[in-house]
Amino acid sequence: MVWYSDVYKEIVRWCHYHYQDNLVGLAFYDPAATNQEFPRGDINLLLLLRTAPADARERYDAKTEVVLRNLAPSHKFVCRIQTVSEIEALAELKLPLLEIYLREVDIVYDPQGILQATRTTLNADCLQS
């Protein structure tokens, strides 16, 4: 994955601008290595937010999809919005979705280290299996 291309940089800039203090993490992931059937695009973005109330989630999804489509119209985007508590629940329950997000990933924003710590735990769990 080449997250540092101009398209990827614009996506990161937009997410910082739009989500501001609610933004906790950004990662570009490749689900193909874990699950060939999982929906994916040319660019797969995991957007980790502090909060995303149910009533706001649809707006977040719709707005993010429109903006990403405009930033790079020649690419197919898949954007997954998760909250910190959702990622923690996925890790606690050891659900396969977490591996899809974090097995093949470029973490580009993670100031609190949440994504990296979760990835480290995921890797440790896989080694024990």
Buried (B, 14 or more C-beta within 10 A) or exposed (E): BEBEEEBBEBBBEBBEEBBEEBBBBBBBBBBBEBBEEBEBEEBBBBBBBBEBEEEBEEEBBEEBEEBBEEBBEEEEBBBBBBBBEBBBEBBEEEEEBBBBBBBBBBBBBBEEEBBBEBBEBBEEEEEEE
